[in-house]
Amino acid sequence: MRWGTFLIVAGIIVFIILLTWQKMKQAPKKDKWAFFILLFIAWGLSLFNLQYVEGPNSILEKLLTPTFGKFMKK
């Protein structure tokens, strides 16, 4: 985990919130929740070194090969 990257992303997120706060006051509650959830996900992903995390194809392959591999071979 890289704390510098995490803190930089946290600062950017705070900056984004400060810039959009006036516009977000008028937005519906669903839009506010979606906005903050997406920002929270981005902040959480900044904790991981994503270049070394496996991609979705390899994860699906590991999940589905034991169950559907037998059917695919026939």
N, C-alpha and C positions, 0 to 999 in steps of 0.2 A: 504494500500500500504506500502510496506517495502522498504525504501530508501536504506538500506544497501545491500539488495539483488539486487536491480536495479543497484547500482553502481558497485557491483562485476561483474554482467553480462556485464555491459558496459565495464569494464576493460578487461574482457575475450574476448569480441568482438574486442576491439582495438588490443589486443594481437594476435588474429587470423588473423586480417587484416595485421598486421605487418609481421607475419610469411609467409603469402601466397601472399604478394604483388608482389614479383618478378615473381612468377609463373603466377599470374593473368594478368600481363602485356602482356603476349604472348597469353592469351586466347581470344576467340572471344567475341564480345560485348554482345551477348546473355548470354554467360556463366557468364560474369561479373555482368550483371544485375540480373540474377538468384541468384548468390552468395550473393550479397548485399541485395536483397529483403528478402531472407531467414534469413540473419542475423538481418535485421530490424524487421522481424516478431518475432524472438526469443527475441529481445530486448523489443519489445512492450508487449509480453506475460509475461515478467518478472515483469511488473507493477502490474499484478493481482495476487491475492491469489487463484491459480487454484484449490486447493484442495476443495474449497467451491463452485466452479462454477459447474452448472449442466452439465452432460455429453450429448453427441449427441443423445443418445436414448431418454432421457426424453424431450429434445427440439423437436425432430421429433414427439414424441407422442403428445405433446401439439399442434403442428402445424397441424397434420394430423387427430387427433381424431374428431374434429368438422365436417370436410368435409367427410372423409371416414368412420367414425364410423357408420353412418347409413347404409352404404352398407355392412359393415362387420357383422352387427348384423343380416341382412337378410340372 
